[in-house]
Amino acid sequence: VCAFAVSVAAGCMRHTYDVGAGAPRGELVYDGWENKWIFGLVGETQIDLKDVCASGNATIHDETDFLTGLVGLLTFTIYRPSKVTIRCADGSTGQIELDQETAAKIATQPEFLAYVEAVNPLLLDQAKTAVENAQAFLNAKTVAQR
Protein backbone atom coordinates (compact mmCIF):
# COMPACT_ATOMS: atom_id res chain seq x y z
CA VAL A 1 0.00 0.00 0.00
CA CYS A 2 2.83 2.36 0.86
CA ALA A 3 4.57 1.76 -2.50
CA PHE A 4 1.29 2.43 -4.32
CA ALA A 5 0.74 5.66 -2.39
CA VAL A 6 4.27 6.84 -3.15
CA SER A 7 3.96 6.00 -6.86
CA VAL A 8 0.65 7.87 -7.13
CA ALA A 9 2.04 10.90 -5.32
CA ALA A 10 5.25 10.82 -7.35
CA GLY A 11 3.35 11.06 -10.61
CA CYS A 12 4.66 7.98 -12.36
CA MET A 13 1.52 7.29 -14.40
CA ARG A 14 1.78 8.64 -17.95
CA HIS A 15 -0.06 7.76 -21.14
CA THR A 16 0.54 9.29 -24.55
CA TYR A 17 -1.73 8.70 -27.53
CA ASP A 18 -1.05 9.76 -31.09
CA VAL A 19 -4.10 10.34 -33.27
CA GLY A 20 -3.54 10.42 -37.01
CA ALA A 21 0.08 11.41 -37.60
CA GLY A 22 0.35 12.77 -34.06
CA ALA A 23 1.69 16.21 -33.09
CA PRO A 24 4.08 15.93 -30.13
CA ARG A 25 5.41 19.46 -30.76
CA GLY A 26 2.20 20.94 -32.15
CA GLU A 27 0.20 23.84 -30.80
CA LEU A 28 -1.15 23.29 -27.28
CA VAL A 29 -4.96 23.43 -27.63
CA TYR A 30 -6.06 21.88 -24.34
CA ASP A 31 -4.48 21.80 -20.90
CA GLY A 32 -6.55 20.85 -17.89
CA TRP A 33 -7.45 18.42 -15.16
CA GLU A 34 -9.75 15.55 -15.98
CA ASN A 35 -11.91 14.21 -13.17
CA LYS A 36 -11.71 10.47 -12.60
CA TRP A 37 -13.31 8.37 -9.91
CA ILE A 38 -12.82 4.99 -8.23
CA PHE A 39 -9.08 4.52 -8.74
CA GLY A 40 -9.29 6.38 -12.05
CA LEU A 41 -11.54 3.77 -13.63
CA VAL A 42 -14.48 6.09 -14.26
CA GLY A 43 -13.99 9.36 -16.11
CA GLU A 44 -16.58 12.02 -16.76
CA THR A 45 -15.13 14.36 -19.38
CA GLN A 46 -15.21 13.56 -23.07
CA ILE A 47 -13.40 15.88 -25.45
CA ASP A 48 -14.36 15.72 -29.11
CA LEU A 49 -11.05 15.92 -30.91
CA LYS A 50 -12.73 17.37 -34.01
CA ASP A 51 -13.74 20.41 -31.96
CA VAL A 52 -10.24 21.22 -30.70
CA CYS A 53 -8.07 19.85 -33.51
CA ALA A 54 -9.38 20.35 -37.03
CA SER A 55 -6.40 18.66 -38.69
CA GLY A 56 -7.15 15.35 -36.95
CA ASN A 57 -3.45 14.93 -36.11
CA ALA A 58 -2.96 15.22 -32.37
CA THR A 59 -0.94 13.97 -29.44
CA ILE A 60 -2.87 13.46 -26.20
CA HIS A 61 -0.83 13.25 -23.02
CA ASP A 62 -2.56 12.07 -19.83
CA GLU A 63 -0.52 11.96 -16.65
CA THR A 64 -0.71 11.98 -12.92
CA ASP A 65 1.70 14.71 -11.84
CA PHE A 66 2.69 15.39 -8.25
CA LEU A 67 -0.30 17.62 -7.48
CA THR A 68 -2.97 15.37 -9.02
CA GLY A 69 -1.29 12.36 -7.41
CA LEU A 70 -1.38 14.05 -4.03
CA VAL A 71 -5.09 14.85 -4.44
CA GLY A 72 -5.72 11.20 -5.33
CA LEU A 73 -3.72 10.05 -2.32
CA LEU A 74 -5.61 12.36 0.06
CA THR A 75 -8.96 11.01 -1.19
CA PHE A 76 -7.75 7.39 -1.07
CA THR A 77 -8.04 7.39 -4.91
CA ILE A 78 -11.83 7.63 -4.77
CA TYR A 79 -11.24 10.86 -6.69
CA ARG A 80 -8.12 10.73 -8.85
CA PRO A 81 -7.72 13.58 -11.33
CA SER A 82 -5.13 13.57 -14.08
CA LYS A 83 -3.56 16.33 -16.13
CA VAL A 84 -4.42 16.13 -19.83
CA THR A 85 -2.80 18.09 -22.63
CA ILE A 86 -3.66 17.96 -26.32
CA ARG A 87 -1.31 19.22 -29.01
CA CYS A 88 -2.46 19.57 -32.62
CA ALA A 89 -0.67 19.68 -35.92
CA ASP A 90 -1.21 22.72 -38.09
CA GLY A 91 -4.69 22.47 -39.48
CA SER A 92 -4.13 25.05 -42.15
CA THR A 93 -5.66 24.46 -45.52
CA GLY A 94 -4.75 25.40 -49.03
CA GLN A 95 -6.76 25.95 -52.16
CA ILE A 96 -6.20 24.61 -55.62
CA GLU A 97 -8.22 25.05 -58.74
CA LEU A 98 -9.08 22.02 -60.84
CA ASP A 99 -10.63 22.09 -64.26
CA GLN A 100 -13.67 19.90 -64.83
CA GLU A 101 -11.73 17.17 -66.62
CA THR A 102 -9.11 16.85 -63.86
CA ALA A 103 -11.80 16.73 -61.17
CA ALA A 104 -13.65 14.05 -63.14
CA LYS A 105 -10.47 11.99 -63.50
CA ILE A 106 -9.86 12.16 -59.75
CA ALA A 107 -13.45 11.19 -58.94
CA THR A 108 -13.36 8.15 -61.23
CA GLN A 109 -10.28 6.64 -59.59
CA PRO A 110 -11.13 3.41 -57.69
CA GLU A 111 -9.62 4.83 -54.49
CA PHE A 112 -12.00 7.80 -54.47
CA LEU A 113 -15.08 5.98 -53.16
CA ALA A 114 -13.02 4.03 -50.63
CA TYR A 115 -11.63 7.32 -49.33
CA VAL A 116 -15.08 8.91 -49.04
CA GLU A 117 -16.38 5.84 -47.23
CA ALA A 118 -13.47 5.96 -44.77
CA VAL A 119 -13.65 9.71 -44.12
CA ASN A 120 -17.39 10.36 -44.18
CA PRO A 121 -19.65 7.38 -44.97
CA LEU A 122 -22.73 9.61 -44.86
CA LEU A 123 -21.59 11.21 -48.13
CA LEU A 124 -21.04 7.91 -49.93
CA ASP A 125 -24.33 8.02 -51.88
CA GLN A 126 -23.59 11.56 -53.06
CA ALA A 127 -20.06 10.51 -54.00
CA LYS A 128 -21.40 7.60 -56.05
CA THR A 129 -23.66 10.01 -57.94
CA ALA A 130 -20.68 12.32 -58.49
CA VAL A 131 -18.65 9.39 -59.87
CA GLU A 132 -21.47 8.51 -62.29
CA ASN A 133 -21.66 12.13 -63.46
CA ALA A 134 -17.88 12.33 -63.81
CA GLN A 135 -17.80 9.13 -65.86
CA ALA A 136 -20.59 10.43 -68.11
CA PHE A 137 -18.66 13.68 -68.60
CA LEU A 138 -15.45 11.84 -69.51
CA ASN A 139 -17.33 9.51 -71.89
CA ALA A 140 -19.01 12.47 -73.62
CA LYS A 141 -15.65 14.23 -73.93
CA THR A 142 -14.10 11.11 -75.48
CA VAL A 143 -16.97 10.80 -77.99
CA ALA A 144 -16.71 14.50 -78.88
CA GLN A 145 -12.97 14.16 -79.57
CA ARG A 146 -13.48 11.35 -82.10
C-alpha positions as CSV (number, residue, x, y, z in Angstrom):
1,V,0.0,0.0,0.0
2,C,2.8,2.4,0.9
3,A,4.6,1.8,-2.5
4,F,1.3,2.4,-4.3
5,A,0.7,5.7,-2.4
6,V,4.3,6.8,-3.1
7,S,4.0,6.0,-6.9
8,V,0.6,7.9,-7.1
9,A,2.0,10.9,-5.3
10,A,5.3,10.8,-7.4
11,G,3.3,11.1,-10.6
12,C,4.7,8.0,-12.4
13,M,1.5,7.3,-14.4
14,R,1.8,8.6,-18.0
15,H,-0.1,7.8,-21.1
16,T,0.5,9.3,-24.5
17,Y,-1.7,8.7,-27.5
18,D,-1.1,9.8,-31.1
19,V,-4.1,10.3,-33.3
20,G,-3.5,10.4,-37.0
21,A,0.1,11.4,-37.6
22,G,0.4,12.8,-34.1
23,A,1.7,16.2,-33.1
24,P,4.1,15.9,-30.1
25,R,5.4,19.5,-30.8
26,G,2.2,20.9,-32.2
27,E,0.2,23.8,-30.8
28,L,-1.2,23.3,-27.3
29,V,-5.0,23.4,-27.6
30,Y,-6.1,21.9,-24.3
31,D,-4.5,21.8,-20.9
32,G,-6.5,20.9,-17.9
33,W,-7.4,18.4,-15.2
34,E,-9.8,15.6,-16.0
35,N,-11.9,14.2,-13.2
36,K,-11.7,10.5,-12.6
37,W,-13.3,8.4,-9.9
38,I,-12.8,5.0,-8.2
39,F,-9.1,4.5,-8.7
40,G,-9.3,6.4,-12.0
41,L,-11.5,3.8,-13.6
42,V,-14.5,6.1,-14.3
43,G,-14.0,9.4,-16.1
44,E,-16.6,12.0,-16.8
45,T,-15.1,14.4,-19.4
46,Q,-15.2,13.6,-23.1
47,I,-13.4,15.9,-25.4
48,D,-14.4,15.7,-29.1
49,L,-11.0,15.9,-30.9
50,K,-12.7,17.4,-34.0
51,D,-13.7,20.4,-32.0
52,V,-10.2,21.2,-30.7
53,C,-8.1,19.8,-33.5
54,A,-9.4,20.3,-37.0
55,S,-6.4,18.7,-38.7
56,G,-7.1,15.3,-37.0
57,N,-3.4,14.9,-36.1
58,A,-3.0,15.2,-32.4
59,T,-0.9,14.0,-29.4
60,I,-2.9,13.5,-26.2
61,H,-0.8,13.3,-23.0
62,D,-2.6,12.1,-19.8
63,E,-0.5,12.0,-16.6
64,T,-0.7,12.0,-12.9
65,D,1.7,14.7,-11.8
66,F,2.7,15.4,-8.2
67,L,-0.3,17.6,-7.5
68,T,-3.0,15.4,-9.0
69,G,-1.3,12.4,-7.4
70,L,-1.4,14.1,-4.0
71,V,-5.1,14.8,-4.4
72,G,-5.7,11.2,-5.3
73,L,-3.7,10.1,-2.3
74,L,-5.6,12.4,0.1
75,T,-9.0,11.0,-1.2
76,F,-7.7,7.4,-1.1
77,T,-8.0,7.4,-4.9
78,I,-11.8,7.6,-4.8
79,Y,-11.2,10.9,-6.7
80,R,-8.1,10.7,-8.8
81,P,-7.7,13.6,-11.3
82,S,-5.1,13.6,-14.1
83,K,-3.6,16.3,-16.1
84,V,-4.4,16.1,-19.8
85,T,-2.8,18.1,-22.6
86,I,-3.7,18.0,-26.3
87,R,-1.3,19.2,-29.0
88,C,-2.5,19.6,-32.6
89,A,-0.7,19.7,-35.9
90,D,-1.2,22.7,-38.1
91,G,-4.7,22.5,-39.5
92,S,-4.1,25.1,-42.2
93,T,-5.7,24.5,-45.5
94,G,-4.8,25.4,-49.0
95,Q,-6.8,26.0,-52.2
96,I,-6.2,24.6,-55.6
97,E,-8.2,25.0,-58.7
98,L,-9.1,22.0,-60.8
99,D,-10.6,22.1,-64.3
100,Q,-13.7,19.9,-64.8
101,E,-11.7,17.2,-66.6
102,T,-9.1,16.8,-63.9
103,A,-11.8,16.7,-61.2
104,A,-13.7,14.0,-63.1
105,K,-10.5,12.0,-63.5
106,I,-9.9,12.2,-59.8
107,A,-13.4,11.2,-58.9
108,T,-13.4,8.1,-61.2
109,Q,-10.3,6.6,-59.6
110,P,-11.1,3.4,-57.7
111,E,-9.6,4.8,-54.5
112,F,-12.0,7.8,-54.5
113,L,-15.1,6.0,-53.2
114,A,-13.0,4.0,-50.6
115,Y,-11.6,7.3,-49.3
116,V,-15.1,8.9,-49.0
117,E,-16.4,5.8,-47.2
118,A,-13.5,6.0,-44.8
119,V,-13.7,9.7,-44.1
120,N,-17.4,10.4,-44.2
121,P,-19.7,7.4,-45.0
122,L,-22.7,9.6,-44.9
123,L,-21.6,11.2,-48.1
124,L,-21.0,7.9,-49.9
125,D,-24.3,8.0,-51.9
126,Q,-23.6,11.6,-53.1
127,A,-20.1,10.5,-54.0
128,K,-21.4,7.6,-56.1
129,T,-23.7,10.0,-57.9
130,A,-20.7,12.3,-58.5
131,V,-18.7,9.4,-59.9
132,E,-21.5,8.5,-62.3
133,N,-21.7,12.1,-63.5
134,A,-17.9,12.3,-63.8
135,Q,-17.8,9.1,-65.9
136,A,-20.6,10.4,-68.1
137,F,-18.7,13.7,-68.6
138,L,-15.4,11.8,-69.5
139,N,-17.3,9.5,-71.9
140,A,-19.0,12.5,-73.6
141,K,-15.7,14.2,-73.9
142,T,-14.1,11.1,-75.5
143,V,-17.0,10.8,-78.0
144,A,-16.7,14.5,-78.9
145,Q,-13.0,14.2,-79.6
146,R,-13.5,11.3,-82.1
